[in-house]
C-alpha cells in the first residue's frame, strides 16, 4: 500500500505541475477497509472540495472518470479520477486530479487518464517485482547451503553467503 501511494504521489505531482492543475488527492482503503484520503496536495489557496460521486464512480467501474465541468462551491471546475490497480489487479487506490478551469477537450483528458492508469499499474508491478526479488535474495542469502544462480552461459549471476564462504571468494569475484 505504501508503494502504491508513493507511485501515485510521484505521478500526481508531475501531472499537476506540467498541466497547471490545482490539486491532487489519493484515496485508498484504510485498515478497516473504509476509503479515505491518504495524501493530497492543494496549490495555493485553492478550495478543492471533494466532488460528489467521483470516487464512487471510479471505484465501481474501475475506469477513468472525467468531469469536464463542475459547478458549485470551491475552486475546482473540472476533475479526473484514475483507478490505480495493484500488481495483483486489485483496486488499490483512486487518484483524483482537479483543475481550477473547465476541461475544454474531454477526449484528450480521458486519454491522459487512461495513459496515467497504465503507467501507475506498470510502476506498481515493477516495484512489486523489485520487492519480491529483494525478499528472495534475503531468503537465499540466509540459507546455510551454498546457492548460486547461473545464466545460460554458465556464469554466476547471483550467489549467497554460504557459496562465498565455501569457495573462499567474494560475491563480486564469483558473479559475472
SEGU-650124 format. One record per residue: residue number from 1; x, y, z of N, C-alpha, C in turn. Coordinates in steps of 0.02 Angstrom, whole numbers, plus 32768, in hexadecimal, padded with zeros to 4 digits. Example, Ala and Ser with C-alpha at 12.3 -4.5 7.8 and 13.67 -1.06 7.14 Angstrom:
! residues 2
seq:neast:nnorth:nup:caeast:canorth:caup:ceast:cnorth:cup
1:8294:7EE4:8186:8267:7F1F:8186:8294:7F5B:8186
2:8282:7F90:8162:82AC:7FCB:8165:8285:8002:818A
//
This chain:
! residues 176
seq:neast:nnorth:nup:caeast:canorth:caup:ceast:cnorth:cup
1:8029:7FC4:8000:8000:8000:8000:802B:803F:8000
2:8060:803F:8027:808D:8079:8029:80AD:8085:7FE5
3:80C0:804E:7FC3:80DF:8054:7F81:80AE:8075:7F51
4:806F:8060:7F52:803C:807C:7F25:8033:80C6:7F33
5:8032:80DA:7F72:802B:8120:7F83:8066:814A:7F69
6:80A2:812F:7F70:80DD:8153:7F57:80DA:815B:7F0B
7:80C6:8126:7EE9:80BF:8129:7EA0:808B:815D:7E8C
8:8051:815C:7EAD:801C:818D:7E9E:8034:81D4:7EAA
9:8056:81DE:7EE2:806E:8221:7EF3:809E:823B:7EBE
10:80CB:8210:7EA8:80FC:8223:7E75:80DA:8238:7E33
11:80AB:820E:7E1C:8088:821D:7DDD:805B:825B:7DE4
12:8037:8260:7E1B:8009:8298:7E25:802E:82DA:7E28
13:8065:82DC:7E4B:808D:831A:7E50:80A5:832F:7E0B
14:80BD:82FF:7DE5:80D6:830E:7DA2:809E:8328:7D75
15:8066:8305:7D75:802E:8319:7D4A:8014:835F:7D5B
16:8008:836B:7D9B:7FEE:83AC:7DB0:801F:83E4:7DA0
17:805E:83D6:7DA8:8091:8408:7D98:8092:8417:7D4D
18:8093:83E2:7D24:8097:83EB:7CDC:8058:840B:7CBF
19:801E:83FA:7CDA:7FDF:8413:7CBE:7FC3:8450:7CE1
20:7FE2:8463:7D19:7FCB:849E:7D3E:7F89:8492:7D63
21:7F7C:8453:7D74:7F3E:8444:7D98:7F47:8455:7DE2
22:7F0E:845E:7E04:7F0F:847B:7E46:7F1B:8449:7E7F
23:7F08:840B:7E77:7F10:83DD:7EB0:7F11:8394:7E99
24:7F27:836A:7EC7:7F20:8322:7EBF:7F14:8303:7F04
25:7EF2:82CB:7F04:7EE6:82A3:7F40:7EED:825A:7F2F
26:7F04:8232:7F5F:7F03:81EA:7F57:7ED4:81CE:7F8B
27:7EA0:81AC:7F72:7E70:818A:7F9E:7E84:8140:7FA0
28:7E87:8124:7FDC:7E9A:80DE:7FE4:7E77:80C2:8021
29:7E6E:8080:8023:7E4D:8062:805D:7E7B:8064:809A
30:7E5E:8071:80D5:7E85:806E:8113:7E83:8026:812D
31:7E9D:801B:8169:7EA0:7FD6:8184:7E5C:7FB7:818F
32:7E29:7FE1:8199:7DE5:7FC7:81A1:7DC1:7FBE:815F
33:7DE1:7FD3:8128:7DC2:7FCC:80E6:7D9A:8009:80D0
34:7D98:803E:80F9:7D75:807B:80E6:7DA3:80A4:80B8
35:7D87:80C2:8085:7DAF:80EA:8056:7DB9:8130:8073
36:7DF8:8144:8078:7E0A:8185:8096:7E3D:81A7:8069
37:7E46:81E8:8073:7E7A:820D:8050:7EBC:81FC:8072
38:7EE9:81DB:804E:7F29:81C5:806A:7F5E:81FB:8066
39:7F5D:8222:8030:7F8B:825A:8029:7F6D:8289:7FF5
40:7F80:82C9:7FFA:7F65:82FA:7FCB:7F92:8337:7FC7
41:7F89:835D:7F92:7FAD:839C:7F8A:7F7D:83CD:7F68
42:7F75:8407:7F87:7F4B:843B:7F6B:7F77:8478:7F61
43:7F78:8492:7F23:7FA3:84CB:7F13:7F85:850C:7F2C
44:7FAF:8533:7F4D:7F9B:8576:7F64:7F5F:8574:7F92
45:7F30:85A3:7F87:7EF5:85A6:7FB3:7EB8:8588:7F90
46:7EC4:855B:7F62:7E8D:853A:7F3E:7E61:8514:7F70
47:7E20:851D:7F69:7DF1:84F6:7F93:7DD8:84BB:7F69
48:7DF9:8483:7F72:7DE9:8447:7F4A:7DB9:841B:7F72
49:7D79:8423:7F66:7D46:83FB:7F89:7D42:83B6:7F68
50:7D36:8382:7F90:7D2B:8340:7F71:7CEF:8343:7F43
51:7CF4:8322:7F0A:7CBE:8321:7ED9:7C91:82E5:7EE7
52:7C51:82F3:7EF2:7C21:82BE:7F01:7C1F:828B:7EC9
53:7C27:824C:7EDB:7C20:8215:7EAC:7C5E:8204:7E83
54:7C90:8230:7E82:7CCB:8224:7E58:7CF0:81E4:7E6F
55:7D01:81E1:7EAF:7D25:81A8:7ECA:7CFC:8167:7EC2
56:7CBC:816C:7ED2:7C90:8131:7ECE:7C8C:8116:7E87
57:7C85:8143:7E55:7C82:812C:7E10:7CC2:810A:7DFA
58:7CFB:8127:7E0D:7D3B:8109:7DFA:7D45:80C5:7E1C
59:7D30:80C0:7E5B:7D36:8080:7E7F:7D07:804C:7E61
60:7CCA:805F:7E51:7C98:802F:7E38:7CAA:8016:7DF2
61:7CC1:8043:7DC7:7CCE:8030:7D82:7D15:801A:7D76
62:7D43:802C:7DA4:7D8B:8020:7D9C:7DA3:803E:7D5A
63:7D84:8076:7D47:7D95:8098:7D09:7DA1:80E2:7D18
64:7DC4:8103:7CEA:7DD2:814A:7CF0:7D90:8170:7CEC
65:7D86:81A1:7D18:7D4A:81CA:7D19:7D60:8213:7D0E
66:7D40:8233:7CDD:7D50:8279:7CCD:7D12:82A3:7CDB
67:7D19:82D7:7D03:7CE4:8309:7D0C:7CFF:8349:7CEF
68:7CED:8359:7CB0:7D0B:8392:7C8E:7CF5:83D6:7CA8
69:7CBB:83D8:7CC9:7CA1:8418:7CE1:7C7D:840D:7D23
70:7C93:842F:7D57:7C75:8428:7D9A:7C5C:846C:7DB1
71:7C1E:846E:7DC7:7C02:84AC:7DE3:7BFC:84A0:7E2E
72:7C01:84D5:7E56:7BF6:84CD:7E9D:7C2B:84EF:7EC6
73:7C2B:84DF:7F08:7C5A:84FF:7F35:7CA2:84EA:7F27
74:7CD0:8512:7F3F:7D16:8502:7F35:7D2F:851B:7EF2
75:7D70:8512:7EE7:7D90:852D:7EAB:7D99:84F9:7E74
76:7D88:84BA:7E82:7D93:8486:7E50:7D5C:8489:7E1B
77:7D70:848C:7DDB:7D40:8491:7DA4:7D41:8454:7D76
78:7D71:8427:7D80:7D74:83EA:7D59:7D9D:83B6:7D81
79:7D8F:8377:7D76:7DB2:8342:7D9C:7DBB:8304:7D71
80:7DEE:82DE:7D84:7DFE:829F:7D63:7E0C:826D:7D9B
81:7DED:8233:7D98:7DFA:81FE:7DC9:7E19:81C3:7DA4
82:7E52:81AB:7DBE:7E77:8175:7D9E:7E7C:813B:7DCE
83:7E5D:8101:7DBE:7E64:80C7:7DEA:7EAC:80AD:7DE7
84:7EC6:8098:7E20:7F0A:807F:7E25:7F06:8035:7E38
85:7F1F:800B:7E0B:7F1D:7FC3:7E18:7F5F:7FAC:7E34
86:7F5B:7F80:7E66:7F98:7F63:7E84:7FB3:7F2E:7E54
87:7FED:7F13:7E64:800D:7EE1:7E39:7FE0:7EA4:7E2F
88:7FB6:7E94:7E60:7F8A:7E59:7E5A:7F48:7E6A:7E37
89:7F40:7EA8:7E20:7F04:7EBC:7DFC:7ECC:7ED8:7E28
90:7ED6:7ED7:7E69:7EA4:7EF2:7E97:7EA6:7F3F:7E96
91:7E6C:7F5E:7EA3:7E6A:7FA7:7EA7:7E8C:7FBD:7EE7
92:7EC4:7FE0:7EE0:7EEC:7FF4:7F1A:7EDE:803B:7F30
93:7ECC:8066:7F00:7EC1:80AD:7F10:7E9E:80CE:7ED6
94:7E88:810B:7EE1:7E6E:8135:7EAC:7E92:8178:7EB0
95:7EB0:818C:7E7A:7ED3:81CC:7E75:7EA2:81FF:7E59
96:7E97:8235:7E7F:7E6B:826B:7E69:7E95:82A8:7E57
97:7E8B:82C2:7E1C:7EAE:82FE:7E05:7E7B:8333:7DF6
98:7E88:8370:7E0C:7E57:83A5:7E01:7E75:83E3:7DE1
99:7E4A:8408:7DBE:7E5F:8445:7D9C:7E31:847E:7DAF
100:7E4E:84B9:7DB5:7E26:84F5:7DC4:7E03:850F:7D85
101:7E13:84F1:7D4C:7DF2:8504:7D0C:7DCF:84C7:7CF0
102:7D96:84D2:7CCE:7D74:8499:7CAE:7DA1:847A:7C78
103:7D99:8439:7C6C:7DBE:8417:7C37:7D9C:8429:7BF5
104:7DC4:843D:7BC4:7DA7:844E:7B83:7DA6:8411:7B55
105:7DD3:83E3:7B5E:7DD9:83AA:7B31:7DD1:8369:7B5A
106:7D94:8356:7B67:7D86:831B:7B91:7DA6:82DB:7B77
107:7DA4:82CB:7B35:7DC4:828E:7B1D:7E0F:828B:7B2C
108:7E31:82C4:7B26:7E79:82C6:7B34:7E85:82BA:7B7E
109:7E5C:82D8:7BA8:7E64:82CE:7BF1:7E56:8285:7C03
110:7E24:8266:7BE4:7E15:8220:7BF1:7E4F:81F4:7BDB
111:7E6D:8203:7BA1:7EA7:81DD:7B89:7EE2:81E5:7BB9
112:7EEC:8223:7BD1:7F21:822F:7C03:7F14:8205:7C41
113:7ED7:8200:7C57:7EC5:81D7:7C91:7ED5:818E:7C85
114:7EC5:8174:7C4A:7ED2:812D:7C3A:7F1E:8120:7C38
115:7F43:814F:7C1A:7F8C:8148:7C18:7FA8:8148:7C5E
116:7F91:8176:7C87:7FA7:817A:7CCD:7F98:813A:7CF2
117:7F5C:811F:7CE8:7F49:80E0:7D09:7F79:80A8:7CF5
118:7F89:80A4:7CB4:7FB8:8070:7C9C:7FFD:807A:7CBA
119:8015:80B9:7CBE:8056:80C6:7CDB:8058:80B4:7D25
120:8022:80C5:7D49:801F:80B4:7D90:8020:8069:7D9A
121:7FFA:8044:7D71:7FF9:7FFB:7D77:803E:7FDD:7D67
122:805F:7FF7:7D33:80A2:7FDF:7D22:80D3:7FEC:7D5B
123:80D1:8028:7D77:80FD:8038:7DAF:80F0:800C:7DEB
124:80B0:7FFF:7DF9:809E:7FD4:7E33:80B9:7F8D:7E27
125:80B1:7F72:7DEA:80CB:7F2F:7DDB:8117:7F2E:7DE1
126:8138:7F61:7DC6:8181:7F64:7DC8:819A:7F67:7E11
127:817B:7F90:7E39:8191:7F96:7E80:8183:7F56:7EA6
128:814C:7F34:7E96:813C:7EF4:7EB7:8170:7EBF:7EA4
129:8186:7EBE:7E66:81BA:7E8F:7E50:81FC:7E9D:7E73
130:820E:7EDC:7E79:824C:7EEE:7E9B:8249:7ED9:7EE4
131:8210:7EE5:7F05:8209:7ED1:7F4B:820C:7E85:7F52
132:81EC:7E61:7F23:81ED:7E18:7F26:8234:7DFE:7F1A
133:8258:7E1C:7EEC:829D:7E07:7EDE:82C9:7E11:7F1C
134:82C0:7E4A:7F3C:82E7:7E58:7F79:82D6:7E26:7FB0
135:8295:7E17:7FB7:8280:7DE6:7FEA:82A0:7DA2:7FDC
136:82A0:7D8C:7F9E:82BE:7D4B:7F8C:830A:7D4C:7F96
137:8329:7D85:7F86:8371:7D8B:7F91:8382:7D84:7FDA
138:835B:7DA4:8006:8367:7D9F:804E:835D:7D57:8067
139:832B:7D36:804C:831F:7CF0:8060:835A:7CC4:804B
140:836E:7CCA:800C:83A6:7CA1:7FF3:83E7:7CB1:8018
141:83F2:7CF0:8026:8430:7D03:8047:8434:7CE6:808E
142:83FB:7CDB:80AD:83FA:7CBF:80F1:83FB:7C73:80F4
143:83F7:7C52:80BB:83F8:7C08:80BC:843E:7BEE:80CF
144:8440:7BB7:80F5:8481:7B9C:8108:84A4:7B76:80CF
145:847F:7B63:809B:849E:7B3F:8063:84B2:7B70:802C
146:84E3:7B5E:8005:84FC:7B88:7FCF:84C9:7B8B:7F96
147:84B9:7BC8:7F81:848A:7BD2:7F4A:84A7:7C04:7F19
148:84A5:7BF1:7ED9:84BC:7C1E:7EA4:848C:7C1B:7E6A
149:847F:7C53:7E4B:8453:7C56:7E10:847F:7C61:7DD4
150:8479:7C34:7DA1:84A2:7C38:7D66:847A:7C52:7D2A
151:849C:7C77:7CFE:847C:7C8B:7CBF:8485:7C52:7C8C
152:8466:7C56:7C52:846C:7C20:7C20:84B5:7C11:7C0C
153:84E2:7C41:7C14:8528:7C36:7C03:8550:7C17:7C3B
154:8530:7C06:7C73:8552:7BE6:7CAA:8575:7C16:7CDA
155:8567:7C57:7CD4:8585:7C88:7D01:8555:7C98:7D3A
156:8571:7CA3:7D76:8548:7CB5:7DAF:852A:7CFB:7DA5
157:84E9:7D01:7DB2:84C9:7D43:7DB2:84B7:7D57:7DF9
158:84B5:7D26:7E26:84A8:7D33:7E6D:84C3:7CF8:7E95
159:84DE:7D08:7ED0:84F7:7CD5:7EFE:84E3:7CE9:7F45
160:84DE:7CB7:7F71:84CF:7CC8:7FB6:850F:7CC5:7FE0
161:8507:7CD9:801F:8540:7CDE:804D:8562:7C9A:8056
162:853A:7C65:805B:8557:7C22:8067:8583:7C0C:802C
163:8570:7C1D:7FEE:859A:7C0B:7FB5:85DB:7C32:7FB6
164:85D8:7C71:7FCA:8615:7C9A:7FD0:8644:7C7C:8004
165:8628:7C69:803E:8652:7C4C:8073:8670:7C09:805D
166:8648:7BE0:803B:865F:7B9E:8023:8697:7BA6:7FEF
167:868F:7BD5:7FC2:86C0:7BDE:7F8C:86FC:7C08:7FA1
168:86F4:7C31:7FD5:8729:7C5D:7FEB:872E:7C9C:7FC1
169:86FA:7CAB:7F99:86FA:7CE6:7F6E:86C1:7D15:7F84
170:86C9:7D55:7F72:8692:7D84:7F7F:865D:7D7C:7F48
171:8621:7D96:7F57:85EB:7D94:7F26:8600:7DB9:7EE6
172:8623:7DF1:7EEE:8638:7E18:7EB4:8668:7DF1:7E87
173:8691:7DC6:7EA6:86C1:7D9E:7E80:869E:7D65:7E5B
174:8668:7D4A:7E79:8645:7D11:7E5A:8613:7D26:7E24
175:85F3:7D5D:7E2E:85BE:7D73:7E00:85DD:7D93:7DC3
176:85C4:7D7F:7D87:85DB:7DA0:7D4A:8600:7D77:7D1E
//
